[in-house]
Amino acid sequence: MNKLEDIVSLCKRRGFIFPGSDIYGGMAGTWDFGPLGITLKKNLMDAWWKFFVENRNDMYGIDAAILMNPRTWVASGHTATFADPLVECKECKSRFRADKIADGISESVTTEEFLATHTKCPVCGKENWGPIRKFNMMFSTHVGAVLPDDDQELMSKNIAYLRPETAQGIFTNYKNVVDTFYPNLPFGLAQQGKAFRNEISPRDFILRDRECSQMEIEYFVAPDTWEENFEKMRTLQHDFLTNICGLHAENIHELEVPAEDRAHYSKRTIDFMFDYPNGKEELMGLAYRTDFDLANIARESGKSMEYRDKITGETFIPHVIEPSIGVERLFLAVLATAYTEEDIDGEKRTILKLPENLSPYKFCVSPLLKNKPELVEKAHEVYDKLKNKYTFVTWDDSGNIGKRYRKQDEIGTPKCVVVDFDTLSDDTVTVRDRDTTKQIRVKISDL
């Protein structure tokens, strides 16, 4: 498996991902996507949307606001339960998430259980810990005018949170969609967007950060059909990861989450784990949320969340199947799968063997020599033709042709198109394949 630091280095060197606000020294848990990174990220999100929404007749898209009425998070249980076990080293004052620095313990670890592991501080090496404290991961802010610090009552009334998940924006719009579209069950509501989690110790590049993008579906089903719909969604997730994103099936593992480790809303959860360069980590999840969310919204809002069956007239609160994936985690999984190092004729080359549907560029167009105006002019004609047809096309005339190939290999461009002197007489170009390095002559009209 590739080393994580090699992937991180390539991301910065080639304009995929930069440390957030790096020019000012950075900010832990934040990352900026560069020109190639944002295109790959968009391609991933577009592929997910097409697969799960556009290609189906039972899915509806929404885009809910990031800031929501704080009662949302009371009803969902986040205000009371969305917390990690924080522990502080008494020697160096460093703070950590306890279940991530000690082996064999869960998120519900007690102080006694943690101390019994005799874990040493990763910073100072000492074993002198304070008690486990629950740390709520929601970022809080205040809505409206700036309030005086000493007016705690007013401040508490104006508190709001940056959403820790996109799911609640879907649940709060369930009734709006039912009232306006009255879809047949089962149906799903899908959303992509930002989520924010005040991680105690963000780490492992973009695997655990404080600002991320999520893609989630809440699939509403009749209560007695949840198992069959759960299995259908389970199969679809594997299909998407392997056939659309190009991940290798042997690197994807299902983890049946035991009851004591499941989220408070879940009656069954499968975590899809992936073999990342730094070890096996969660890639996406599939949860059976029962009617937990809609029933809580009904109690908190006083409004009915029942659905009336169009055939039987029966009314009930639908149950929910939730496939959820973090875009950044998928992004890294795709990069880790695509990153390849090879020796060709004694020369090392680095390649991103990205699926063509995800590659930031489909073609790179070059003149063989940039100091020959006739070649440059013809190459620009070819570039314009491909740009109009495929959109994701780049131009490169820097350095010799070999260096251009190596650069395009590193950023995952599947095909390099070179205009040479033969092009001027027969209207053919050289097309070089990224993965095989083989070159063929092709008519420009056939590109």
N, C-alpha and C positions, 0 to 999 in steps of 0.2 A: 504493500500500500504506500502511496506517495506521502511524503512528509508535509504536514500542514504548513510549515514555514516556507516551503518551496511554492506552494499555491498562493500564500499571502504575498510573497515577493513578486510573483508574476502578476498578481492583481494590481499591485501598486505600480510596477514597472510599465505595464501595458495599458493602464487606464481603466481597469475594471472597478476597483474599490480603493478608496483612500481613507485613512483615519479621519474621523470627524473633527472639524476645525483644527486641522493639523498645524496650521501656520501659527496658532496661538498655544501650541503645546498639547492640543488634543483634548478630548473629553471621554473618559472611560465609558464603554458600552455604546458608542455612537460611531457610525460609519457613513461615508459619502460614496455614492455610486458615480463613477466617471462615465465618459461617453460610451465606452463599450459595455460597462456594467449595467447601465440603465437600459440599454437595448436588449441585452440578454435577459435582464429581469422582466422587462415588458413582454418579451417573447414567451417567457415562462407563464406569466400571468394571462396573456392572451390565449396560450395553448390550453390552460386550465379552464378558462371561461368558455372557450369553444367546445371543449370535451364535455364539461359538466352542465353547461347552460345552453349554448346556442344549438348544439346538436340534439337537444332533447325537447320534448313537448310539455314536460311537467316541471320546468324550472322557470323561476322569475328572478330577475336581478333587482337589487336595491342598493342604495348608497346612503346610509344613515349618518347623521352628524356625529362627530367625535365627542363633543360635549353634550352630555345628556342630563336630564333631571336626576339629581342625586338619589331620589327614591328608587331609580332603576337598580342601583347597586345594593340597596337595602333588600329589595325583593329578590334579587339574584343570589344573595348570600355573600357577595364579595366584600361588603363592609365588615362582616363578622368573620369570614373564613379565608379570605384571599391573603394568606400570610406564609412566610418562610421562617424556618427556625434560625434565628440570628444568634451567633455566639461571639464574644469579644475576648481577645487575649489580654489578660491583665498586665502583661509585661510590656508589650509594644503597642497596645491599644488597637491593633488591626482587627477588623471585623470580617466574619465569614459566614456563609451558609453552612450550618453544621453537617447536614446530610451529604454535602459535596466534598468535605475534607476528611470524613471518617468512613470507613468501610462497614457495610452490613447494617446500616440504619436507614430509617425512612424519614419522610418529611414530618411525621408526628413524633419524632424522637424527644425524649425527656432529658433533663439535665443529667440525671443519674445514668441513663443509658449512654449518653455521649461521653461522660467522664470515664465510664467503664471501658471505653475503647482505647484510652491512653493515647489519644491523638496529639501529636506535637504541632505547634504553630508553624504553618508554612513559611512565615516571615522570619521569626526569631529563633525557632526551634525549641522553645520552652513549652512546658505543659502546665499552664496556669490559667485556667479558663473561668470566666464568669458564668452566670446561669444562662440557660437557653431562654431567649425572648422571642415572641412572635412579632414579625416585622411585616406590616401590611405593604404590599407592593404597588398599590395604586398611587399615582402622582396626583396630588391635590393642588387646586388653585382656587381663586376667588373670582366670581363673576360680578361685573358691575363696577361701581366707583371704588377707589382705594379707601379702605377702612382703617380707623385707628387701631394700633396693635392692642390697646388695652380694652377694646370693646369686643370681648370674646363672644358674647351672645350674637351680636350683629355678624361677626365673622363666620360663626358656625352656620348662620342662616344662608350665607352667600357662598358656601363652599361648593365646589364642583370637582370632578375628577376627569383626567384624561383616561379614556376607556382602556381597560386592560385586555379587552377582547372585542371582536366585532360581532360576536353572537347576540349580545343583548340588543343591539340595534336592529337585528333581524326579528327577534321576538317581540319587540315593541311595535313593529310594523306588521306583525301577523294579521291583526284585525283589520288594518287598513287594506291589505291585499285581499283578504277574504271578502270584505264589504264592497270592494271595487271590481274584483275579477271573479269572485266566487269559483275558484278552481276546483276541479275534482281531486279527491284524495286518491292516492298519495300525491303530494306536490312539494316542491322545495323552493326555498328562498336562498339566494346566493349573494355573497358580498365579498368584495376585496377592499382592503384599506389598512390604515395605520392602527397599531395598538401599542400601548406604552406600559412597561413594567419596570418598577424601580428596583432592579436587581441589586442584591447586596454585593455580589462580586461578579460582575460581567466578565466573561472570559471566552477562550476558544474562538477567537475571531468573530464571525457573524453568527455563531451558534447560539450564544446567549448574550443578547444586547438589550439596551433599555428602550429602544425604538425599533419596531419591526413592522413588517407588512404581513397580513394574514389573508388567507382565502378560506372561507367557511361556507358550509351549507347547513341549513336546518331543514331536514326532510320530514314533513308532517305526515303521519300515517295513522290508520285506525289502530287502536291499542292491541288488538289480537293479531296484527300482521307485522309487528315490529321485528320478529326474528327473521322472516323471509326477506324483508327490506334491508335489514342489517347485513345479511349475507350478500345481497345484490350489490350494496355499496362497497362492501369489503372487496369483492371481485373487481369492481370498477377502479378502485384505488390502485390495485396491483397493475391493472391494465394501463392506467395513466402513467404510473411511475416507470414501467418497463418499456412500453411501446411508444409513448409520446415523449418521455424525458430521457430515455436511453439508459436508465439505471439497470444494473445487472441484478437479476432475480436472486442470485446467491448472496448478494450483499444486503438484501432486505429481509428482516426477521420480524415475526409477529410476537408480541409480548402480551399475553392475557393478564391484565392488571388485576391483582387481588383486591378484594373489597376494602381492606384497610388502607390501600394506597390510591384508591379511585377518588376523583374529585367529588365534592359533596353532592353534586347534581346527578351523578352517573350510577346506573344500575349494572351496566356492563361497559368496559372500555378495552379496546385493543390498541396498543401503541405499536406503530410501524417503526421499528428500529433500523438504523442504517450503519454500515461499517464505514465511519468517517476515518480520516487519517489519524485522529487522536483517540479512536476507540468507538465502541458502539453507543450511539446516541439516538434520541427520539427524532424522527423525521416528520411524522404526521400521526394523527390520532383518529380513532373512530369510536364514538360514544353513543350509548343509548341513554338519553336524558329523561326518559319517561315523559310525564306531563309536568315535571318539576317547575319549569320556567313559566309556562302559560298559567298554571294553577297559582303560582306565587304572584304573577302580574294581576290575575283576577282578584286575589285577596287584597293586594296593595292598592289597586286602582278602583276597585268596586265595579269593574266592567266585565261583562261575560266574555270568555274566550272560547265558548263552545262552538262547534262546527255542526251544522245540520246536514246529514247525509241526503243527497239528492234523490236517491232511490227509495230508501227505507223511511226517511224522515226522522231517523234516530239522531239525537243530539249527544255530543260527548266532547271532551277536550282531547284533541289529538296528542299522540305521543310523538317523540322526535328522535330521529337518527342524525347524528352530527359528524360528518367528515370535516376535519380541520387540518390545515397545513400552514406552516410558516414559510413565507417566500424565501427568506434568507437561508433557512435550513435546506430548502430544496435547491436553491442556487448553489450552495456549497457542495451538496451531494452530486449535482450535475458536473461541477468543476472537478471534484475528486475523481469521478468516473472518467471524465474526458482527458485529464492530465496524464500525459505519456512522455516518457523519455526513451529515445532510441539512438542506436549507433548506426550511421550509414557511411560506409567507406571510411571507417575510423573517425568520423566526425559525429559529435553528439548533437542531437536536435530535440527540442521540446515542442510537443504538439498538444493542442487541445482538440481532441477528436469529438467535437460537439455534434449532435444531430443537426442536419442541415436546417430543420425547421426552427432551431433555436439559435443558430450561429448569428452573431451580431452583423456580419457581412456574409453575403452569399458568394460574391465575386470580388476579386481585386483586379483592376485593369492597370497595365503598365506598358509604356513604350520600351522597347529593348534598350534604346539609348535616348537619354533626355536632351542631348545636344543636337539631335537631328529633327528639325522642325517638321518635316514631312511625317515622321513616325509619331511625333507628339500630337499633331493635328488628327491623324487617323485614329490614334488611341483615344482621343477625346470624343471622336464620333462613336466609337465602340462603347465608351463609358456612358455617354448620354443615352444610347440605345438600351443598355442593360439597366441603367438607373431608372428610366421610365417604365421598364417592364418589371423589375424586381425590387426597386426601392433601396434595398440594403446592399449597396455597392460602394466600394472605396477605390481611391486612386493612390498609386504609389510610384514615384519615379526617383526615390532616394537610394543612393548606393548602387552596387551592382545587383544583377538579377538574383544571384544566390542569396544575398542578404535580404532581399525583399521576400523571397520564398520563406526564409527562416522566420521573419517577422510575422508573416501571415499564418504560418504554422502555429506560432505561439498564441495568436488571438483566435484561432479556430476557423479561419476562412476556408471553406471547402475547395474552391477553385480559383486559380490564378490565370488570368488571360493576358497574354503577351503579344503585342503588335510588333512585328519585325519587318524586314525588307521584303520578304515573300508576300506579306499581307498586301503590300502596295500593288502587286501584280495579280494575285489570285484571290484576294478577299478572304483568306483563311488566317486563323490565329492559332497560336499554341495555347492549349488548355492543360494546365498541370494540376493533378489531383493531390490534395493535401495528405491523405492517408497512405497512398501507394507511391507517391512522387512520380508516377508515370505521366508522360506528356503525349498528347495527340494533337493532330491538326484538325480544326473544325471550321466550317464555313461560318462567317459572321451571322448570316441569316438563320443558322441553325442553333445559335446560342440560346 
